[in-house]
């Protein structure tokens, strides 16, 4: 199960990222997001690849089709495993991004482009009153996932609360990456729509993004192993 858990490198420097990776050798899949990538550039990707780690490059591209395609072309050349783009960029941008990924992937790599549906920090109230989106949150997440699938993308990022419906509609091969996953013994933090690791995996998630319950723990290695055990137990129950 450790290959199904993606741990975010949400730290401000390459030095801190390397220290965290070295402290958690059992983690095989790491997420590099905006903070770390902006501070260290692509150097951290090389470090992870030298350690034979899988990489989720979570930069959430959102721009006009030509710009998104150019960014995805550059990202594909890094040889990472997952790349994100906002579904709200629209169908033309999603299709251009997918074409760019396919045309520019590094030799021997097979990067998957996945679309952000709704950020897990957003609540139904935020969607309705702040963003003025009239759809219910689960319906909107489904529409964004379906748009991604129709545009040729490999999957989507969604909260675990939307996983069951998205799995049923988008099929068994559609990659579903779930942030907003918190063990019952961990603080929720700024996530609004959360579920335990065992619940999320049983609902149909492909990968779970779990950060602070592991990285902020007194013993990150023990926290990681505890979560793996919880997922194993849920999978056989």
Secondary structure as UniProt FT lines:
FT   HELIX           2..4
FT   STRAND          5..8
FT   HELIX           14..23
FT   TURN            25..26
FT   STRAND          29..32
FT   HELIX           34..40
FT   TURN            41..42
FT   HELIX           43..50
FT   TURN            51..52
FT   STRAND          54..61
FT   HELIX           65..76
FT   TURN            77..79
FT   STRAND          82..86
FT   HELIX           87..89
FT   HELIX           91..104
FT   TURN            107..108
FT   STRAND          112..116
FT   TURN            120..121
FT   HELIX           124..125
FT   HELIX           126..130
FT   HELIX           137..150
FT   TURN            151..152
FT   STRAND          155..157
FT   HELIX           160..162
FT   HELIX           163..170
FT   TURN            172..173
FT   STRAND          175..178
FT   TURN            184..185
FT   TURN            189..190
FT   HELIX           197..203
FT   STRAND          207..209
FT   HELIX           212..215
FT   TURN            218..219
FT   HELIX           220..236
//
